[in-house]
């Protein structure tokens, strides 16, 4: 996981490439992508000389024909963001450039290359290639804006919470609008979606979730998620060992001291993203032309 954590600082939205990647490199990435498929989300890699062409795009992708499509089958956008960013950071760790694209690509060209199953749709794509540009300045909201904490209050937090927030703060988002707020609880961290953000708000928050988890794990804390969909909030919390069951004698009541039934039936959440800690028509119709992290309103057509 440290390679993904380190890739957070290295990642930026690359739009100009020296070249794509080889067929073998594409096959290797596809093998990796197959290994993280979950929750109705998969990633397919393709090559097209038309997907990034077109005059309507204000900030075109140039220099590569390689791309990956983040595909959802009746899945939730939260998981598309979370799993898609695992793939993005893996690409960065291998020296490749990427750029989350919500619309600045030709959907028709993508569909000519990627075969979808019934019920599937392409949520976003990213180009893949060797970067030919330097990282730009990335404007981010301040920690106090994101947490409502003073500097001293933030520095008093446990290291894992600090690292989680600092990592999530660097997550990309559509139009760089950063549609999230962080809530600091006594022994957990909440990430709340505060804007639909052109329909990409929950994808953005899924990306931020992964960053927060990687930051907490880098600080040495094993963590997991509770996803509270009714409030658009995800809670990151440390994983504590379950208490050992007390051994009863034959004379002890089945309800005295320990309630086995209550222990065995604790509610679990089966829709949370799988933690990476456990990882062993017409072209432009109906799409806004923008990419993640762009802060230029002119990117909206």
ABEGO torsion letter per residue (X at the ends): XAAAAAAAAABBBBABBABBBBAAAAAAAAAAAAAABBGGBBBBBBBBAAAABEAABABBBBGBABBBBBBBBGBBAAAAAAAAAAAAAAAAAAGBBBBBBAABBBAAAAAAABBBBBGBBBABBBBBEBBABBBBBBBBBBAAAAAGBBAAAAAABBAAAAAAAAAAAABBBBGGAGBBBBBBBAABBBBBBABAGGGAAAAAAAAAAAAAAAAAAAAGBBBBBBBBAAAGBBBBBBBBBBBBBBBBBAABBAABGBBAAAAAABBBBAABBBBAAABXXBAABGBBBBBBGBABAAABX
